[in-house]
Amino acid sequence: MQTVTVKIRLFPSLPALLREHGRAYIEAVNRLTLQAERAGTFANLTSKDIETNLPSAVRNQIIRDARSIHKKANKQGKRPILRRRAYYVNNQNYSIDGNAVAFPVMMDGKVQRLRVASRITEREKNILASGKLGLLKVVEKSGKWYVQISVEIQTGQTTGEATMGIDLGLKVPAVVVTSTGKTKFVGNGRQTKYIRRKYSSRRRKMGKLKKLSAIRKQQNKEHRYMKDQNHKISRQIVNMAIDDQVSVIKLEKLKNIRQTTRTSRKNAKNLHNWSFYQLQMLIAYKAALAGIRVVEVNPAYTSQTCPVCEKRNKAIDRTYRCPCGFHAHRDRVGAINIMRQPVADGNSLSA
């Protein structure tokens, strides 16, 4: 089974009502977690115990969320405080009909079913129809409204035996190597750096003019561009894995990547802004839908170790040369060694 999230654009006629419901939801969750923290335990509650002007079905979801947060807080030793407005509805209390999403709200002191116009693409409709619907979340981002719906999908398992290794980087976003002997350089890092420098320059100019709204719009455009690039890169990678009958994709474990990744001062800003994690998640969920397992491996010395004699040598510029005679692109060497590395913790990477 694989859980994916479908994001649907909403066009509400009553945005103020949704904002108030989102605020009331988060305040109620924070109130319950604070009470549990002070009492040292989470009390047995029903919807009647929740003092908020929300439907009873939503109040029950508040209890579930607060209990879950309290359990995590006990493990981590710190109670998180939710700040961003959000409104959650479980899968028994909302429906999707054509291009509209309906869920319960409180209006005039009564529970009513609010039907909100939406824009659902064919891809989103196919995902929604192919699995079990989970929790619905209503959120506002940059003045636009969305619902995020979790969908649990039954995935198959590939019958192939090939393995794939992927090395992530800045100049080349992803270098892919398969055990069948194929290599592919995916993405254009130089173009992405140019686009990001352009947006950064525009934001600096707008900052001097105190145009905060325009700065936010530029940031949103840049984020959309990066997400689009990561979608395209991940799709190419997974398509290659399907064509080559790959059963396991190995990715480098991202912990401390910003400290361990090779970089120069001029690339430092790009490194800290690059959405490595987003790219990994997109690869993971697309691969899972195709029945391909994705795992993490330790990337230490993968770009310095010779794939032939296993001696360590530092690459000069982008070329790796070993005294044994082996030479290749530095990122290709990294991808080969990632493909051969044992799994870091024995667990699959979930999207």
Contacts in CASP RR format, 6 or more apart in sequence:
PFRMAT RR
TARGET T0000
AUTHOR 0000-0000-0000
METHOD contacts of the structure
MODEL  1
MQTVTVKIRLFPSLPALLREHGRAYIEAVNRLTLQAERAGTFANLTSKDI
ETNLPSAVRNQIIRDARSIHKKANKQGKRPILRRRAYYVNNQNYSIDGNA
VAFPVMMDGKVQRLRVASRITEREKNILASGKLGLLKVVEKSGKWYVQIS
VEIQTGQTTGEATMGIDLGLKVPAVVVTSTGKTKFVGNGRQTKYIRRKYS
SRRRKMGKLKKLSAIRKQQNKEHRYMKDQNHKISRQIVNMAIDDQVSVIK
LEKLKNIRQTTRTSRKNAKNLHNWSFYQLQMLIAYKAALAGIRVVEVNPA
YTSQTCPVCEKRNKAIDRTYRCPCGFHAHRDRVGAINIMRQPVADGNSLS
A
1 152 0 8 1.000
1 153 0 8 1.000
1 154 0 8 1.000
1 155 0 8 1.000
2 152 0 8 1.000
2 153 0 8 1.000
2 155 0 8 1.000
2 285 0 8 1.000
2 288 0 8 1.000
2 289 0 8 1.000
2 350 0 8 1.000
2 351 0 8 1.000
3 150 0 8 1.000
3 151 0 8 1.000
3 152 0 8 1.000
3 153 0 8 1.000
3 350 0 8 1.000
3 351 0 8 1.000
4 127 0 8 1.000
4 150 0 8 1.000
4 151 0 8 1.000
4 153 0 8 1.000
4 285 0 8 1.000
4 289 0 8 1.000
4 351 0 8 1.000
5 148 0 8 1.000
5 149 0 8 1.000
5 150 0 8 1.000
5 151 0 8 1.000
6 124 0 8 1.000
6 127 0 8 1.000
6 128 0 8 1.000
6 148 0 8 1.000
6 149 0 8 1.000
6 150 0 8 1.000
6 151 0 8 1.000
7 124 0 8 1.000
7 146 0 8 1.000
7 147 0 8 1.000
7 148 0 8 1.000
8 101 0 8 1.000
8 118 0 8 1.000
8 119 0 8 1.000
8 120 0 8 1.000
8 124 0 8 1.000
8 146 0 8 1.000
8 147 0 8 1.000
8 148 0 8 1.000
8 149 0 8 1.000
9 118 0 8 1.000
9 119 0 8 1.000
9 144 0 8 1.000
9 145 0 8 1.000
9 146 0 8 1.000
10 101 0 8 1.000
10 116 0 8 1.000
10 117 0 8 1.000
10 118 0 8 1.000
10 138 0 8 1.000
10 145 0 8 1.000
10 146 0 8 1.000
10 147 0 8 1.000
11 116 0 8 1.000
11 117 0 8 1.000
11 118 0 8 1.000
11 119 0 8 1.000
11 145 0 8 1.000
12 18 0 8 1.000
12 116 0 8 1.000
12 117 0 8 1.000
12 145 0 8 1.000
13 116 0 8 1.000
13 117 0 8 1.000
14 114 0 8 1.000
15 140 0 8 1.000
15 145 0 8 1.000
17 105 0 8 1.000
17 107 0 8 1.000
17 114 0 8 1.000
18 87 0 8 1.000
18 105 0 8 1.000
18 138 0 8 1.000
18 140 0 8 1.000
18 145 0 8 1.000
19 85 0 8 1.000
19 140 0 8 1.000
21 54 0 8 1.000
21 58 0 8 1.000
21 87 0 8 1.000
21 105 0 8 1.000
21 106 0 8 1.000
21 138 0 8 1.000
22 85 0 8 1.000
22 86 0 8 1.000
22 87 0 8 1.000
22 138 0 8 1.000
23 85 0 8 1.000
24 52 0 8 1.000
24 53 0 8 1.000
24 54 0 8 1.000
25 52 0 8 1.000
25 54 0 8 1.000
25 58 0 8 1.000
25 62 0 8 1.000
25 85 0 8 1.000
25 86 0 8 1.000
25 87 0 8 1.000
25 88 0 8 1.000
26 82 0 8 1.000
26 83 0 8 1.000
26 84 0 8 1.000
26 85 0 8 1.000
26 86 0 8 1.000
27 52 0 8 1.000
28 50 0 8 1.000
28 51 0 8 1.000
28 52 0 8 1.000
28 54 0 8 1.000
28 59 0 8 1.000
28 62 0 8 1.000
28 66 0 8 1.000
29 62 0 8 1.000
29 65 0 8 1.000
29 66 0 8 1.000
29 69 0 8 1.000
29 82 0 8 1.000
30 81 0 8 1.000
30 82 0 8 1.000
32 42 0 8 1.000
32 45 0 8 1.000
32 50 0 8 1.000
32 62 0 8 1.000
32 63 0 8 1.000
32 66 0 8 1.000
32 70 0 8 1.000
33 66 0 8 1.000
33 69 0 8 1.000
33 70 0 8 1.000
33 73 0 8 1.000
33 79 0 8 1.000
33 80 0 8 1.000
34 79 0 8 1.000
35 43 0 8 1.000
36 42 0 8 1.000
36 43 0 8 1.000
36 66 0 8 1.000
36 67 0 8 1.000
36 70 0 8 1.000
37 70 0 8 1.000
37 73 0 8 1.000
37 79 0 8 1.000
42 66 0 8 1.000
42 67 0 8 1.000
42 70 0 8 1.000
42 71 0 8 1.000
45 63 0 8 1.000
46 60 0 8 1.000
46 63 0 8 1.000
47 56 0 8 1.000
47 57 0 8 1.000
47 59 0 8 1.000
47 60 0 8 1.000
47 63 0 8 1.000
50 59 0 8 1.000
50 62 0 8 1.000
50 63 0 8 1.000
52 59 0 8 1.000
52 62 0 8 1.000
53 106 0 8 1.000
53 109 0 8 1.000
54 62 0 8 1.000
54 106 0 8 1.000
55 93 0 8 1.000
55 104 0 8 1.000
55 105 0 8 1.000
55 106 0 8 1.000
55 111 0 8 1.000
56 111 0 8 1.000
57 89 0 8 1.000
57 90 0 8 1.000
57 92 0 8 1.000
57 93 0 8 1.000
57 104 0 8 1.000
58 87 0 8 1.000
58 88 0 8 1.000
58 89 0 8 1.000
58 93 0 8 1.000
58 104 0 8 1.000
60 90 0 8 1.000
61 88 0 8 1.000
61 89 0 8 1.000
61 90 0 8 1.000
61 135 0 8 1.000
62 88 0 8 1.000
65 88 0 8 1.000
69 79 0 8 1.000
69 80 0 8 1.000
69 82 0 8 1.000
70 79 0 8 1.000
72 80 0 8 1.000
73 79 0 8 1.000
73 80 0 8 1.000
84 139 0 8 1.000
85 139 0 8 1.000
85 140 0 8 1.000
86 137 0 8 1.000
86 138 0 8 1.000
86 139 0 8 1.000
87 137 0 8 1.000
87 138 0 8 1.000
87 139 0 8 1.000
88 135 0 8 1.000
88 136 0 8 1.000
88 137 0 8 1.000
88 138 0 8 1.000
89 103 0 8 1.000
89 104 0 8 1.000
89 135 0 8 1.000
89 136 0 8 1.000
89 138 0 8 1.000
90 134 0 8 1.000
90 135 0 8 1.000
90 136 0 8 1.000
91 132 0 8 1.000
91 133 0 8 1.000
91 134 0 8 1.000
91 135 0 8 1.000
91 136 0 8 1.000
93 103 0 8 1.000
93 104 0 8 1.000
94 101 0 8 1.000
94 102 0 8 1.000
94 103 0 8 1.000
94 104 0 8 1.000
94 136 0 8 1.000
95 101 0 8 1.000
95 102 0 8 1.000
95 103 0 8 1.000
96 102 0 8 1.000
96 118 0 8 1.000
96 120 0 8 1.000
96 128 0 8 1.000
97 115 0 8 1.000
98 120 0 8 1.000
99 117 0 8 1.000
99 118 0 8 1.000
99 119 0 8 1.000
99 120 0 8 1.000
100 115 0 8 1.000
100 116 0 8 1.000
100 117 0 8 1.000
100 118 0 8 1.000
101 115 0 8 1.000
101 116 0 8 1.000
101 118 0 8 1.000
101 136 0 8 1.000
101 147 0 8 1.000
102 113 0 8 1.000
102 114 0 8 1.000
102 115 0 8 1.000
102 116 0 8 1.000
103 113 0 8 1.000
103 114 0 8 1.000
103 116 0 8 1.000
103 136 0 8 1.000
103 138 0 8 1.000
104 111 0 8 1.000
104 112 0 8 1.000
104 113 0 8 1.000
104 114 0 8 1.000
105 111 0 8 1.000
105 112 0 8 1.000
105 113 0 8 1.000
105 114 0 8 1.000
106 112 0 8 1.000
107 114 0 8 1.000
116 145 0 8 1.000
118 147 0 8 1.000
120 128 0 8 1.000
127 151 0 8 1.000
127 153 0 8 1.000
128 149 0 8 1.000
128 151 0 8 1.000
130 151 0 8 1.000
130 153 0 8 1.000
131 151 0 8 1.000
131 152 0 8 1.000
131 153 0 8 1.000
131 154 0 8 1.000
132 151 0 8 1.000
132 152 0 8 1.000
132 153 0 8 1.000
133 149 0 8 1.000
133 150 0 8 1.000
133 151 0 8 1.000
134 149 0 8 1.000
134 150 0 8 1.000
134 151 0 8 1.000
134 152 0 8 1.000
135 149 0 8 1.000
135 150 0 8 1.000
136 147 0 8 1.000
136 148 0 8 1.000
136 149 0 8 1.000
137 147 0 8 1.000
137 148 0 8 1.000
137 149 0 8 1.000
138 145 0 8 1.000
138 146 0 8 1.000
138 147 0 8 1.000
139 145 0 8 1.000
139 146 0 8 1.000
139 147 0 8 1.000
139 148 0 8 1.000
140 146 0 8 1.000
142 216 0 8 1.000
142 220 0 8 1.000
153 289 0 8 1.000
155 288 0 8 1.000
155 289 0 8 1.000
155 290 0 8 1.000
155 291 0 8 1.000
156 291 0 8 1.000
157 247 0 8 1.000
157 291 0 8 1.000
158 242 0 8 1.000
158 245 0 8 1.000
158 246 0 8 1.000
158 247 0 8 1.000
158 290 0 8 1.000
158 291 0 8 1.000
158 292 0 8 1.000
159 245 0 8 1.000
159 247 0 8 1.000
160 245 0 8 1.000
160 246 0 8 1.000
160 247 0 8 1.000
161 245 0 8 1.000
161 247 0 8 1.000
162 178 0 8 1.000
162 179 0 8 1.000
162 180 0 8 1.000
162 244 0 8 1.000
162 245 0 8 1.000
162 246 0 8 1.000
162 247 0 8 1.000
163 178 0 8 1.000
163 179 0 8 1.000
163 246 0 8 1.000
163 247 0 8 1.000
163 248 0 8 1.000
163 249 0 8 1.000
163 250 0 8 1.000
163 339 0 8 1.000
164 176 0 8 1.000
164 177 0 8 1.000
164 178 0 8 1.000
164 179 0 8 1.000
164 237 0 8 1.000
164 240 0 8 1.000
164 241 0 8 1.000
164 244 0 8 1.000
164 246 0 8 1.000
164 248 0 8 1.000
164 249 0 8 1.000
164 250 0 8 1.000
164 339 0 8 1.000
165 176 0 8 1.000
165 177 0 8 1.000
165 178 0 8 1.000
165 249 0 8 1.000
165 250 0 8 1.000
165 251 0 8 1.000
165 335 0 8 1.000
165 336 0 8 1.000
165 338 0 8 1.000
165 339 0 8 1.000
166 174 0 8 1.000
166 175 0 8 1.000
166 176 0 8 1.000
166 177 0 8 1.000
166 237 0 8 1.000
166 249 0 8 1.000
166 250 0 8 1.000
166 251 0 8 1.000
166 252 0 8 1.000
166 283 0 8 1.000
166 335 0 8 1.000
166 338 0 8 1.000
167 174 0 8 1.000
167 175 0 8 1.000
167 252 0 8 1.000
167 302 0 8 1.000
167 303 0 8 1.000
167 331 0 8 1.000
167 332 0 8 1.000
167 334 0 8 1.000
167 335 0 8 1.000
167 338 0 8 1.000
168 174 0 8 1.000
168 251 0 8 1.000
168 252 0 8 1.000
168 257 0 8 1.000
168 276 0 8 1.000
168 279 0 8 1.000
168 280 0 8 1.000
169 175 0 8 1.000
169 261 0 8 1.000
169 274 0 8 1.000
169 331 0 8 1.000
170 189 0 8 1.000
170 193 0 8 1.000
170 263 0 8 1.000
170 267 0 8 1.000
170 270 0 8 1.000
170 271 0 8 1.000
170 274 0 8 1.000
171 189 0 8 1.000
171 190 0 8 1.000
171 318 0 8 1.000
172 185 0 8 1.000
172 186 0 8 1.000
172 187 0 8 1.000
172 189 0 8 1.000
172 331 0 8 1.000
173 186 0 8 1.000
173 187 0 8 1.000
173 188 0 8 1.000
173 189 0 8 1.000
173 192 0 8 1.000
173 229 0 8 1.000
173 233 0 8 1.000
173 279 0 8 1.000
174 185 0 8 1.000
174 186 0 8 1.000
174 187 0 8 1.000
174 233 0 8 1.000
174 237 0 8 1.000
174 279 0 8 1.000
175 183 0 8 1.000
175 184 0 8 1.000
175 185 0 8 1.000
175 186 0 8 1.000
175 329 0 8 1.000
175 331 0 8 1.000
175 332 0 8 1.000
175 334 0 8 1.000
175 335 0 8 1.000
176 182 0 8 1.000
176 183 0 8 1.000
176 184 0 8 1.000
176 185 0 8 1.000
176 186 0 8 1.000
176 237 0 8 1.000
176 240 0 8 1.000
176 335 0 8 1.000
177 183 0 8 1.000
177 332 0 8 1.000
177 335 0 8 1.000
177 336 0 8 1.000
177 339 0 8 1.000
178 240 0 8 1.000
178 241 0 8 1.000
178 244 0 8 1.000
178 246 0 8 1.000
178 339 0 8 1.000
179 339 0 8 1.000
180 244 0 8 1.000
182 240 0 8 1.000
182 244 0 8 1.000
183 332 0 8 1.000
183 335 0 8 1.000
184 236 0 8 1.000
184 237 0 8 1.000
184 240 0 8 1.000
185 329 0 8 1.000
185 331 0 8 1.000
186 233 0 8 1.000
186 236 0 8 1.000
186 237 0 8 1.000
187 229 0 8 1.000
187 232 0 8 1.000
187 233 0 8 1.000
187 236 0 8 1.000
192 226 0 8 1.000
192 229 0 8 1.000
193 270 0 8 1.000
195 222 0 8 1.000
195 225 0 8 1.000
196 222 0 8 1.000
196 270 0 8 1.000
196 273 0 8 1.000
199 218 0 8 1.000
199 219 0 8 1.000
199 221 0 8 1.000
199 222 0 8 1.000
200 269 0 8 1.000
202 218 0 8 1.000
203 215 0 8 1.000
203 218 0 8 1.000
203 219 0 8 1.000
206 214 0 8 1.000
206 215 0 8 1.000
206 218 0 8 1.000
207 215 0 8 1.000
226 275 0 8 1.000
226 278 0 8 1.000
227 275 0 8 1.000
227 278 0 8 1.000
230 275 0 8 1.000
230 278 0 8 1.000
230 279 0 8 1.000
230 282 0 8 1.000
231 282 0 8 1.000
233 279 0 8 1.000
233 282 0 8 1.000
234 279 0 8 1.000
234 282 0 8 1.000
234 283 0 8 1.000
234 286 0 8 1.000
235 286 0 8 1.000
237 249 0 8 1.000
237 283 0 8 1.000
238 283 0 8 1.000
238 286 0 8 1.000
238 287 0 8 1.000
238 290 0 8 1.000
238 292 0 8 1.000
240 246 0 8 1.000
241 249 0 8 1.000
241 287 0 8 1.000
241 290 0 8 1.000
241 292 0 8 1.000
242 290 0 8 1.000
242 292 0 8 1.000
246 292 0 8 1.000
247 292 0 8 1.000
247 293 0 8 1.000
248 292 0 8 1.000
248 293 0 8 1.000
248 294 0 8 1.000
248 295 0 8 1.000
249 283 0 8 1.000
249 287 0 8 1.000
249 292 0 8 1.000
249 293 0 8 1.000
249 294 0 8 1.000
249 295 0 8 1.000
250 294 0 8 1.000
250 295 0 8 1.000
250 296 0 8 1.000
250 297 0 8 1.000
250 338 0 8 1.000
250 339 0 8 1.000
250 341 0 8 1.000
250 343 0 8 1.000
251 280 0 8 1.000
251 283 0 8 1.000
251 294 0 8 1.000
251 295 0 8 1.000
251 296 0 8 1.000
251 297 0 8 1.000
251 338 0 8 1.000
251 349 0 8 1.000
252 296 0 8 1.000
252 297 0 8 1.000
252 298 0 8 1.000
252 299 0 8 1.000
252 302 0 8 1.000
252 338 0 8 1.000
253 296 0 8 1.000
253 297 0 8 1.000
253 298 0 8 1.000
253 299 0 8 1.000
253 344 0 8 1.000
254 276 0 8 1.000
254 277 0 8 1.000
254 280 0 8 1.000
254 296 0 8 1.000
257 276 0 8 1.000
257 299 0 8 1.000
258 271 0 8 1.000
258 272 0 8 1.000
260 299 0 8 1.000
260 300 0 8 1.000
261 271 0 8 1.000
262 303 0 8 1.000
263 271 0 8 1.000
280 349 0 8 1.000
281 351 0 8 1.000
282 351 0 8 1.000
283 294 0 8 1.000
284 294 0 8 1.000
284 349 0 8 1.000
284 350 0 8 1.000
284 351 0 8 1.000
285 351 0 8 1.000
287 293 0 8 1.000
287 294 0 8 1.000
288 294 0 8 1.000
288 350 0 8 1.000
288 351 0 8 1.000
293 348 0 8 1.000
294 348 0 8 1.000
294 349 0 8 1.000
295 343 0 8 1.000
295 344 0 8 1.000
295 346 0 8 1.000
295 347 0 8 1.000
295 348 0 8 1.000
295 349 0 8 1.000
296 343 0 8 1.000
296 344 0 8 1.000
296 345 0 8 1.000
296 347 0 8 1.000
296 349 0 8 1.000
297 338 0 8 1.000
297 341 0 8 1.000
297 342 0 8 1.000
297 343 0 8 1.000
297 344 0 8 1.000
298 341 0 8 1.000
298 344 0 8 1.000
299 334 0 8 1.000
299 338 0 8 1.000
299 341 0 8 1.000
301 312 0 8 1.000
301 337 0 8 1.000
302 333 0 8 1.000
302 334 0 8 1.000
302 337 0 8 1.000
302 338 0 8 1.000
302 341 0 8 1.000
303 315 0 8 1.000
303 320 0 8 1.000
303 330 0 8 1.000
303 331 0 8 1.000
303 333 0 8 1.000
303 334 0 8 1.000
303 337 0 8 1.000
304 312 0 8 1.000
304 313 0 8 1.000
304 314 0 8 1.000
304 315 0 8 1.000
305 311 0 8 1.000
305 312 0 8 1.000
305 333 0 8 1.000
305 337 0 8 1.000
306 312 0 8 1.000
306 313 0 8 1.000
306 320 0 8 1.000
306 322 0 8 1.000
306 324 0 8 1.000
306 326 0 8 1.000
306 333 0 8 1.000
307 326 0 8 1.000
307 328 0 8 1.000
307 333 0 8 1.000
307 336 0 8 1.000
307 337 0 8 1.000
307 340 0 8 1.000
308 322 0 8 1.000
308 324 0 8 1.000
308 325 0 8 1.000
308 326 0 8 1.000
309 322 0 8 1.000
309 324 0 8 1.000
309 326 0 8 1.000
311 322 0 8 1.000
311 323 0 8 1.000
311 324 0 8 1.000
313 320 0 8 1.000
313 321 0 8 1.000
313 322 0 8 1.000
313 323 0 8 1.000
315 321 0 8 1.000
315 330 0 8 1.000
315 333 0 8 1.000
318 329 0 8 1.000
318 330 0 8 1.000
318 331 0 8 1.000
319 327 0 8 1.000
319 328 0 8 1.000
319 329 0 8 1.000
319 330 0 8 1.000
320 326 0 8 1.000
320 327 0 8 1.000
320 328 0 8 1.000
320 329 0 8 1.000
320 330 0 8 1.000
320 333 0 8 1.000
321 327 0 8 1.000
328 336 0 8 1.000
END
